[in-house]
């Protein structure tokens, strides 16, 4: 059963009330997810269920080894070697009673490439490891834009607009910079720009602020909250830090030993 959204109150984020009163079609619905690890097929995630409405932010928290990252990577279709979804459904933009929903668990790698980066955007802990050090960040953002049909000039213009939208000062200069020329906080903003470039309905942030100092962390959390408010994004924020998710999220699921306990 999916967790029940909290009652509206004076401390609720305004977008939570919008989500609660909106159509109940979820941006993401996870039903009875089981994930196994290793040759012995040990169950590391057991019967995890939740949904996220458009414009809503849900936090997934737990200590190291609780299963939160395995759940997150299952939602993204990025299982590690030896890890497999053994049961359950992951539905993007689905309803509980619609038999025609597409189960993401059943997608092929090629089909996932059509979903990831367009309908689902992802932001990870270490942005430097996801960026090519030999290419400018503008080129790395521009290449997927060009694959979607934009010409070179339009792709550059759109990339600069995205860099500006995520709060990067002097976006033209950033566009022509290499990753080593930018700070950790700037690189995280670049990765967020890449994640939203396909106008996704769901943004997954897996420990996206862990490697940042306190001031930059707060700035990135404000950015994520602002993006979901302006664009109606559903946000899944994965963290081991309750204080981090409390800044942004409407609801929080606590995982322990692979199960939702609160």
C-alpha atoms as a printed R data frame, in Angstrom:
    type eleno elety resid chain resno      x       y       z
1   ATOM     1    CA   UNK     A     1  0.000   0.000   0.000
2   ATOM     2    CA   UNK     A     2  1.289   3.460  -0.846
3   ATOM     3    CA   UNK     A     3  1.953   5.801   2.086
4   ATOM     4    CA   UNK     A     4 -0.877   8.244   2.781
5   ATOM     5    CA   UNK     A     5 -0.013  11.905   2.100
6   ATOM     6    CA   UNK     A     6 -0.015  14.070   5.230
7   ATOM     7    CA   UNK     A     7 -2.945  16.323   6.009
8   ATOM     8    CA   UNK     A     8 -2.622  19.937   4.820
9   ATOM     9    CA   UNK     A     9 -1.316  22.273   7.489
10  ATOM    10    CA   UNK     A    10  0.422  25.604   7.988
11  ATOM    11    CA   UNK     A    11  3.890  24.030   7.649
12  ATOM    12    CA   UNK     A    12  3.145  22.126   4.445
13  ATOM    13    CA   UNK     A    13  4.979  23.187   1.303
14  ATOM    14    CA   UNK     A    14  2.415  24.914  -0.987
15  ATOM    15    CA   UNK     A    15  3.063  22.482  -3.827
16  ATOM    16    CA   UNK     A    16  2.012  19.610  -1.549
17  ATOM    17    CA   UNK     A    17 -1.490  21.038  -1.337
18  ATOM    18    CA   UNK     A    18 -1.568  21.423  -5.125
19  ATOM    19    CA   UNK     A    19 -0.517  17.787  -5.527
20  ATOM    20    CA   UNK     A    20 -3.045  16.541  -2.976
21  ATOM    21    CA   UNK     A    21 -5.906  18.232  -4.793
22  ATOM    22    CA   UNK     A    22 -4.708  17.276  -8.260
23  ATOM    23    CA   UNK     A    23 -5.700  14.307 -10.375
24  ATOM    24    CA   UNK     A    24 -4.583  11.111  -8.645
25  ATOM    25    CA   UNK     A    25 -2.578   9.948 -11.667
26  ATOM    26    CA   UNK     A    26  0.889   9.518 -10.219
27  ATOM    27    CA   UNK     A    27  4.039  10.677 -11.922
28  ATOM    28    CA   UNK     A    28  5.664   7.555 -10.473
29  ATOM    29    CA   UNK     A    29  4.132   4.485  -8.895
30  ATOM    30    CA   UNK     A    30  6.257   1.749  -7.291
31  ATOM    31    CA   UNK     A    31  4.313  -1.366  -6.316
32  ATOM    32    CA   UNK     A    32  5.681  -4.273  -4.281
33  ATOM    33    CA   UNK     A    33  9.300  -3.829  -5.369
34  ATOM    34    CA   UNK     A    34 11.717  -6.650  -4.509
35  ATOM    35    CA   UNK     A    35 15.413  -6.415  -5.423
36  ATOM    36    CA   UNK     A    36 17.901  -9.284  -5.091
37  ATOM    37    CA   UNK     A    37 21.685  -9.113  -4.850
38  ATOM    38    CA   UNK     A    38 24.450 -11.632  -5.581
39  ATOM    39    CA   UNK     A    39 24.519 -15.226  -6.758
40  ATOM    40    CA   UNK     A    40 22.636 -16.300  -3.667
41  ATOM    41    CA   UNK     A    41 19.903 -13.859  -4.653
42  ATOM    42    CA   UNK     A    42 19.690 -12.258  -1.242
43  ATOM    43    CA   UNK     A    43 16.680  -9.942  -1.006
44  ATOM    44    CA   UNK     A    44 18.055  -6.469  -0.298
45  ATOM    45    CA   UNK     A    45 14.763  -4.640  -0.968
46  ATOM    46    CA   UNK     A    46 11.454  -6.187   0.085
47  ATOM    47    CA   UNK     A    47  7.940  -5.113  -0.860
48  ATOM    48    CA   UNK     A    48  8.655  -1.380  -1.213
49  ATOM    49    CA   UNK     A    49  5.655   0.612  -2.459
50  ATOM    50    CA   UNK     A    50  5.090   4.345  -2.880
51  ATOM    51    CA   UNK     A    51  3.887   6.889  -5.382
52  ATOM    52    CA   UNK     A    52  4.746  10.478  -6.232
53  ATOM    53    CA   UNK     A    53  2.229  12.926  -7.643
54  ATOM    54    CA   UNK     A    54  3.102  15.615 -10.190
55  ATOM    55    CA   UNK     A    55  4.612  18.591  -8.353
56  ATOM    56    CA   UNK     A    56  5.260  16.550  -5.214
57  ATOM    57    CA   UNK     A    57  8.604  15.770  -3.562
58  ATOM    58    CA   UNK     A    58  9.114  12.491  -1.716
59  ATOM    59    CA   UNK     A    59 12.201  11.693   0.330
60  ATOM    60    CA   UNK     A    60 13.699   8.225   0.568
61  ATOM    61    CA   UNK     A    61 16.002   8.019   3.592
62  ATOM    62    CA   UNK     A    62 17.890   5.374   5.493
63  ATOM    63    CA   UNK     A    63 21.305   4.401   6.763
64  ATOM    64    CA   UNK     A    64 23.966   2.890   4.518
65  ATOM    65    CA   UNK     A    65 22.812  -0.507   3.275
66  ATOM    66    CA   UNK     A    66 19.121   0.163   3.882
67  ATOM    67    CA   UNK     A    67 18.222  -0.296   0.218
68  ATOM    68    CA   UNK     A    68 17.505   3.299  -0.736
69  ATOM    69    CA   UNK     A    69 20.072   3.471  -3.565
70  ATOM    70    CA   UNK     A    70 19.018   0.048  -4.893
71  ATOM    71    CA   UNK     A    71 15.434   1.326  -4.994
72  ATOM    72    CA   UNK     A    72 16.546   4.541  -6.701
73  ATOM    73    CA   UNK     A    73 18.622   2.733  -9.348
74  ATOM    74    CA   UNK     A    74 15.726   0.361 -10.010
75  ATOM    75    CA   UNK     A    75 13.501   3.366 -10.722
76  ATOM    76    CA   UNK     A    76 16.170   4.614 -13.153
77  ATOM    77    CA   UNK     A    77 16.711   1.231 -14.797
78  ATOM    78    CA   UNK     A    78 20.381   1.262 -13.735
79  ATOM    79    CA   UNK     A    79 20.953  -1.879 -11.651
80  ATOM    80    CA   UNK     A    80 24.515  -2.661 -10.599
81  ATOM    81    CA   UNK     A    81 26.114  -5.969 -11.681
82  ATOM    82    CA   UNK     A    82 24.560  -8.864  -9.796
83  ATOM    83    CA   UNK     A    83 21.487  -6.839  -8.856
84  ATOM    84    CA   UNK     A    84 18.027  -7.607 -10.270
85  ATOM    85    CA   UNK     A    85 14.399  -6.654  -9.723
86  ATOM    86    CA   UNK     A    86 12.777  -9.967  -8.791
87  ATOM    87    CA   UNK     A    87  9.202  -8.786  -8.289
88  ATOM    88    CA   UNK     A    88  7.014  -5.690  -8.391
89  ATOM    89    CA   UNK     A    89  6.120  -2.945 -10.833
90  ATOM    90    CA   UNK     A    90  7.517   0.520 -11.534
91  ATOM    91    CA   UNK     A    91  5.048   2.614 -13.503
92  ATOM    92    CA   UNK     A    92  5.792   6.061 -14.873
93  ATOM    93    CA   UNK     A    93  2.734   8.271 -15.115
94  ATOM    94    CA   UNK     A    94  0.461   5.418 -14.158
95  ATOM    95    CA   UNK     A    95 -2.714   4.765 -12.209
96  ATOM    96    CA   UNK     A    96 -3.377   1.886  -9.869
97  ATOM    97    CA   UNK     A    97 -6.193   0.332 -11.941
98  ATOM    98    CA   UNK     A    98 -4.982   0.886 -15.515
99  ATOM    99    CA   UNK     A    99 -4.044  -2.448 -17.095
100 ATOM   100    CA   UNK     A   100 -2.463  -0.669 -20.067
101 ATOM   101    CA   UNK     A   101  0.276   1.006 -18.004
102 ATOM   102    CA   UNK     A   102  3.857   0.347 -19.121
103 ATOM   103    CA   UNK     A   103  5.868  -1.450 -16.474
104 ATOM   104    CA   UNK     A   104  9.390   0.024 -16.547
105 ATOM   105    CA   UNK     A   105 10.795  -3.182 -15.054
106 ATOM   106    CA   UNK     A   106 10.015  -4.943 -18.337
107 ATOM   107    CA   UNK     A   107 11.740  -2.418 -20.625
108 ATOM   108    CA   UNK     A   108 14.737  -3.390 -22.730
109 ATOM   109    CA   UNK     A   109 17.960  -1.370 -22.605
110 ATOM   110    CA   UNK     A   110 17.022   0.351 -25.870
111 ATOM   111    CA   UNK     A   111 13.564   1.236 -24.556
112 ATOM   112    CA   UNK     A   112 15.124   2.615 -21.378
113 ATOM   113    CA   UNK     A   113 17.244   4.963 -23.488
114 ATOM   114    CA   UNK     A   114 14.013   6.535 -24.740
115 ATOM   115    CA   UNK     A   115 12.811   7.102 -21.163
116 ATOM   116    CA   UNK     A   116 15.937   8.024 -19.239
117 ATOM   117    CA   UNK     A   117 16.992  11.598 -19.973
118 ATOM   118    CA   UNK     A   118 13.590  12.548 -21.365
119 ATOM   119    CA   UNK     A   119 10.746  11.412 -19.101
120 ATOM   120    CA   UNK     A   120 13.089  10.778 -16.154
121 ATOM   121    CA   UNK     A   121 16.046  12.989 -15.220
122 ATOM   122    CA   UNK     A   122 18.742  11.963 -12.738
123 ATOM   123    CA   UNK     A   123 21.243  13.806 -10.546
124 ATOM   124    CA   UNK     A   124 23.927  11.847  -8.686
125 ATOM   125    CA   UNK     A   125 26.345  12.447  -5.829
126 ATOM   126    CA   UNK     A   126 29.592  13.108  -7.722
127 ATOM   127    CA   UNK     A   127 28.884  15.192 -10.839
128 ATOM   128    CA   UNK     A   128 32.515  15.083 -11.917
129 ATOM   129    CA   UNK     A   129 32.345  11.338 -12.520
130 ATOM   130    CA   UNK     A   130 29.420  11.797 -14.929
131 ATOM   131    CA   UNK     A   131 31.059  14.500 -17.054
132 ATOM   132    CA   UNK     A   132 33.745  13.953 -19.688
133 ATOM   133    CA   UNK     A   133 36.858  15.947 -18.649
134 ATOM   134    CA   UNK     A   134 37.966  16.353 -22.271
135 ATOM   135    CA   UNK     A   135 34.778  18.104 -23.443
136 ATOM   136    CA   UNK     A   136 33.280  21.447 -22.475
137 ATOM   137    CA   UNK     A   137 30.149  21.190 -20.360
138 ATOM   138    CA   UNK     A   138 28.246  23.078 -23.048
139 ATOM   139    CA   UNK     A   139 29.090  20.456 -25.629
140 ATOM   140    CA   UNK     A   140 28.078  17.679 -23.245
141 ATOM   141    CA   UNK     A   141 24.686  19.297 -22.739
142 ATOM   142    CA   UNK     A   142 24.381  20.273 -26.406
143 ATOM   143    CA   UNK     A   143 24.883  16.782 -27.816
144 ATOM   144    CA   UNK     A   144 21.630  15.313 -26.417
145 ATOM   145    CA   UNK     A   145 19.814  18.484 -27.464
146 ATOM   146    CA   UNK     A   146 21.052  18.017 -31.028
147 ATOM   147    CA   UNK     A   147 19.960  14.371 -30.976
148 ATOM   148    CA   UNK     A   148 16.474  15.703 -30.259
149 ATOM   149    CA   UNK     A   149 16.558  17.684 -33.489
150 ATOM   150    CA   UNK     A   150 18.019  21.075 -32.584
151 ATOM   151    CA   UNK     A   151 20.621  22.628 -34.874
152 ATOM   152    CA   UNK     A   152 24.011  23.671 -33.510
153 ATOM   153    CA   UNK     A   153 23.062  27.314 -32.904
154 ATOM   154    CA   UNK     A   154 19.719  26.468 -31.297
155 ATOM   155    CA   UNK     A   155 21.324  23.780 -29.145
156 ATOM   156    CA   UNK     A   156 23.866  26.292 -27.846
157 ATOM   157    CA   UNK     A   157 21.160  28.847 -27.119
158 ATOM   158    CA   UNK     A   158 19.070  26.264 -25.287
159 ATOM   159    CA   UNK     A   159 22.093  25.061 -23.281
160 ATOM   160    CA   UNK     A   160 22.889  28.620 -22.185
161 ATOM   161    CA   UNK     A   161 19.241  29.083 -21.176
162 ATOM   162    CA   UNK     A   162 19.362  25.906 -19.088
163 ATOM   163    CA   UNK     A   163 22.599  26.959 -17.385
164 ATOM   164    CA   UNK     A   164 20.966  30.272 -16.527
165 ATOM   165    CA   UNK     A   165 17.816  28.487 -15.288
166 ATOM   166    CA   UNK     A   166 19.832  26.480 -12.746
167 ATOM   167    CA   UNK     A   167 21.446  29.625 -11.343
168 ATOM   168    CA   UNK     A   168 24.854  29.576 -13.029
169 ATOM   169    CA   UNK     A   169 26.259  33.070 -13.371
170 ATOM   170    CA   UNK     A   170 27.764  34.029 -16.727
171 ATOM   171    CA   UNK     A   171 26.218  31.017 -18.497
172 ATOM   172    CA   UNK     A   172 28.039  31.799 -21.754
173 ATOM   173    CA   UNK     A   173 31.382  31.370 -19.995
174 ATOM   174    CA   UNK     A   174 30.179  28.231 -18.244
175 ATOM   175    CA   UNK     A   175 29.075  26.814 -21.594
176 ATOM   176    CA   UNK     A   176 32.630  27.014 -22.910
177 ATOM   177    CA   UNK     A   177 34.288  25.743 -19.714
178 ATOM   178    CA   UNK     A   178 35.735  22.295 -19.035
179 ATOM   179    CA   UNK     A   179 34.664  20.434 -15.891
180 ATOM   180    CA   UNK     A   180 37.975  21.057 -14.108
181 ATOM   181    CA   UNK     A   181 37.424  24.817 -14.471
182 ATOM   182    CA   UNK     A   182 34.216  24.735 -12.413
183 ATOM   183    CA   UNK     A   183 33.611  24.250  -8.692
184 ATOM   184    CA   UNK     A   184 31.768  21.262  -7.227
185 ATOM   185    CA   UNK     A   185 28.604  23.290  -6.725
186 ATOM   186    CA   UNK     A   186 28.746  24.578 -10.307
187 ATOM   187    CA   UNK     A   187 29.235  21.042 -11.639
188 ATOM   188    CA   UNK     A   188 26.188  19.863  -9.700
189 ATOM   189    CA   UNK     A   189 24.153  22.652 -11.279
190 ATOM   190    CA   UNK     A   190 25.471  21.593 -14.698
191 ATOM   191    CA   UNK     A   191 24.299  18.045 -14.014
192 ATOM   192    CA   UNK     A   192 20.877  19.349 -12.970
193 ATOM   193    CA   UNK     A   193 20.705  21.318 -16.237
194 ATOM   194    CA   UNK     A   194 21.469  18.093 -18.133
195 ATOM   195    CA   UNK     A   195 18.814  16.252 -16.106
196 ATOM   196    CA   UNK     A   196 16.043  18.734 -16.927
197 ATOM   197    CA   UNK     A   197 17.055  19.293 -20.564
198 ATOM   198    CA   UNK     A   198 14.562  16.691 -21.789
199 ATOM   199    CA   UNK     A   199 11.639  18.263 -19.855
200 ATOM   200    CA   UNK     A   200 11.178  15.190 -17.620
201 ATOM   201    CA   UNK     A   201  8.111  14.499 -15.523
202 ATOM   202    CA   UNK     A   202 10.231  12.913 -12.779
203 ATOM   203    CA   UNK     A   203 13.576  14.047 -11.347
204 ATOM   204    CA   UNK     A   204 15.544  11.570  -9.217
205 ATOM   205    CA   UNK     A   205 18.276  13.019  -7.002
206 ATOM   206    CA   UNK     A   206 20.449  10.346  -5.372
207 ATOM   207    CA   UNK     A   207 22.582  11.873  -2.576
208 ATOM   208    CA   UNK     A   208 22.880  14.921  -4.829
209 ATOM   209    CA   UNK     A   209 24.119  17.246  -2.066
210 ATOM   210    CA   UNK     A   210 26.255  14.873   0.030
211 ATOM   211    CA   UNK     A   211 29.628  15.982  -1.388
212 ATOM   212    CA   UNK     A   212 28.860  19.708  -1.113
213 ATOM   213    CA   UNK     A   213 29.595  22.123   1.715
214 ATOM   214    CA   UNK     A   214 26.713  23.389   3.816
215 ATOM   215    CA   UNK     A   215 26.181  26.681   1.963
216 ATOM   216    CA   UNK     A   216 26.262  25.118  -1.512
217 ATOM   217    CA   UNK     A   217 24.102  22.260  -0.284
218 ATOM   218    CA   UNK     A   218 21.401  24.707   0.775
219 ATOM   219    CA   UNK     A   219 21.609  26.472  -2.599
220 ATOM   220    CA   UNK     A   220 21.187  23.211  -4.521
221 ATOM   221    CA   UNK     A   221 18.228  22.166  -2.340
222 ATOM   222    CA   UNK     A   222 16.583  25.550  -2.998
223 ATOM   223    CA   UNK     A   223 17.209  25.016  -6.712
224 ATOM   224    CA   UNK     A   224 15.610  21.559  -6.706
225 ATOM   225    CA   UNK     A   225 12.596  22.873  -4.794
226 ATOM   226    CA   UNK     A   226 12.242  25.809  -7.168
227 ATOM   227    CA   UNK     A   227 12.410  23.589 -10.251
228 ATOM   228    CA   UNK     A   228  9.660  21.307  -9.016
229 ATOM   229    CA   UNK     A   229  7.464  24.318  -8.188
230 ATOM   230    CA   UNK     A   230  7.987  26.075 -11.527
231 ATOM   231    CA   UNK     A   231  7.791  23.031 -13.781
232 ATOM   232    CA   UNK     A   232  5.494  20.697 -11.828
233 ATOM   233    CA   UNK     A   233  8.238  18.076 -11.569
234 ATOM   234    CA   UNK     A   234  7.794  15.070  -9.363
235 ATOM   235    CA   UNK     A   235 10.932  14.774  -7.247
236 ATOM   236    CA   UNK     A   236 12.396  11.675  -5.601
237 ATOM   237    CA   UNK     A   237 15.154  12.775  -3.222
238 ATOM   238    CA   UNK     A   238 17.340   9.969  -1.881
239 ATOM   239    CA   UNK     A   239 19.500  10.735   1.160
240 ATOM   240    CA   UNK     A   240 20.829   9.410   4.447
241 ATOM   241    CA   UNK     A   241 20.241  12.854   5.987
242 ATOM   242    CA   UNK     A   242 16.763  13.616   7.359
243 ATOM   243    CA   UNK     A   243 17.591  17.309   7.644
244 ATOM   244    CA   UNK     A   244 18.236  17.462   3.894
245 ATOM   245    CA   UNK     A   245 14.910  15.930   2.870
246 ATOM   246    CA   UNK     A   246 13.061  18.050   5.435
247 ATOM   247    CA   UNK     A   247 14.122  21.136   3.467
248 ATOM   248    CA   UNK     A   248 12.346  20.055   0.291
249 ATOM   249    CA   UNK     A   249 10.046  17.052   0.702
250 ATOM   250    CA   UNK     A   250  6.332  16.765   1.372
251 ATOM   251    CA   UNK     A   251  6.549  13.132   2.493
252 ATOM   252    CA   UNK     A   252  9.392  10.925   3.697
253 ATOM   253    CA   UNK     A   253  9.775   7.144   3.522
254 ATOM   254    CA   UNK     A   254 12.269   5.592   5.937
255 ATOM   255    CA   UNK     A   255 13.963   2.386   4.805
256 ATOM   256    CA   UNK     A   256 15.613  -0.062   7.168
257 ATOM   257    CA   UNK     A   257 17.044  -3.435   6.106
258 ATOM   258    CA   UNK     A   258 15.321  -3.149   2.741
259 ATOM   259    CA   UNK     A   259 11.824  -2.380   4.000
260 ATOM   260    CA   UNK     A   260  9.741   0.771   4.491
261 ATOM   261    CA   UNK     A   261  9.402   1.096   8.268
262 ATOM   262    CA   UNK     A   262  7.926   4.597   8.558
